[in-house]
Amino acid sequence: MMVREDYRKGWEWKKAWYEANGFGVGRSLFTSQDDERGGLDSACLRSTVNAIKALLD
């Protein structure tokens, strides 16, 4: 969806809002993104899930 300018601008606004309110990517804000073919990488998602679990333990 990041190829859509309206979506990308909306995400940039939301990301800035999250950061201004104490949420940091990789610390307390976790995201996913499509690969070059428009799909999700399950290994990358698994890594994100494990990072979240580690923070909760």
C-alpha beads as a LAMMPS data file, in Angstrom:
LAMMPS data file: protein, C-alpha beads

57 atoms
56 bonds

1 atom types
1 bond types

-500.0 500.0 xlo xhi
-500.0 500.0 ylo yhi
-500.0 500.0 zlo zhi

Masses

1 110.0

Atoms # bond

1 1 1 0.000 0.000 0.000
2 1 1 2.972 2.318 0.434
3 1 1 3.004 2.779 -3.334
4 1 1 -0.203 4.781 -2.907
5 1 1 0.736 8.367 -2.135
6 1 1 -2.344 9.033 0.022
7 1 1 -1.700 5.929 2.132
8 1 1 2.020 6.695 2.475
9 1 1 1.347 10.283 3.573
10 1 1 -1.216 9.049 6.073
11 1 1 1.283 6.559 7.473
12 1 1 3.993 9.213 7.719
13 1 1 1.595 11.408 9.715
14 1 1 0.640 8.516 12.008
15 1 1 4.274 7.501 12.530
16 1 1 5.203 11.067 13.498
17 1 1 2.236 11.136 15.908
18 1 1 3.295 7.841 17.488
19 1 1 6.875 9.075 17.895
20 1 1 5.728 12.390 19.391
21 1 1 3.698 10.390 21.902
22 1 1 6.529 8.148 23.035
23 1 1 6.191 5.173 20.719
24 1 1 9.347 4.199 18.865
25 1 1 9.665 1.800 15.964
26 1 1 11.244 -1.397 17.238
27 1 1 10.699 -0.482 20.897
28 1 1 6.987 -0.018 21.451
29 1 1 5.730 0.289 17.882
30 1 1 6.027 -2.670 15.548
31 1 1 5.077 -2.653 11.901
32 1 1 5.101 -4.927 8.908
33 1 1 5.496 -4.109 5.262
34 1 1 4.985 -5.751 1.915
35 1 1 7.934 -7.150 0.028
36 1 1 8.693 -6.154 -3.557
37 1 1 6.025 -8.569 -4.824
38 1 1 3.333 -7.207 -2.515
39 1 1 3.434 -10.089 -0.051
40 1 1 4.506 -10.460 3.551
41 1 1 7.677 -12.268 4.597
42 1 1 6.672 -14.822 7.238
43 1 1 10.233 -15.033 8.621
44 1 1 10.263 -11.259 9.124
45 1 1 6.860 -11.394 10.811
46 1 1 8.064 -14.199 13.076
47 1 1 11.067 -12.101 14.044
48 1 1 8.778 -9.185 14.907
49 1 1 6.555 -11.443 17.017
50 1 1 9.613 -12.757 18.873
51 1 1 10.802 -9.205 19.560
52 1 1 7.397 -8.319 21.014
53 1 1 7.376 -11.480 23.136
54 1 1 10.844 -10.669 24.475
55 1 1 9.629 -7.241 25.592
56 1 1 6.659 -8.772 27.392
57 1 1 8.681 -11.365 29.316

Bonds

1 1 1 2
2 1 2 3
3 1 3 4
4 1 4 5
5 1 5 6
6 1 6 7
7 1 7 8
8 1 8 9
9 1 9 10
10 1 10 11
11 1 11 12
12 1 12 13
13 1 13 14
14 1 14 15
15 1 15 16
16 1 16 17
17 1 17 18
18 1 18 19
19 1 19 20
20 1 20 21
21 1 21 22
22 1 22 23
23 1 23 24
24 1 24 25
25 1 25 26
26 1 26 27
27 1 27 28
28 1 28 29
29 1 29 30
30 1 30 31
31 1 31 32
32 1 32 33
33 1 33 34
34 1 34 35
35 1 35 36
36 1 36 37
37 1 37 38
38 1 38 39
39 1 39 40
40 1 40 41
41 1 41 42
42 1 42 43
43 1 43 44
44 1 44 45
45 1 45 46
46 1 46 47
47 1 47 48
48 1 48 49
49 1 49 50
50 1 50 51
51 1 51 52
52 1 52 53
53 1 53 54
54 1 54 55
55 1 55 56
56 1 56 57
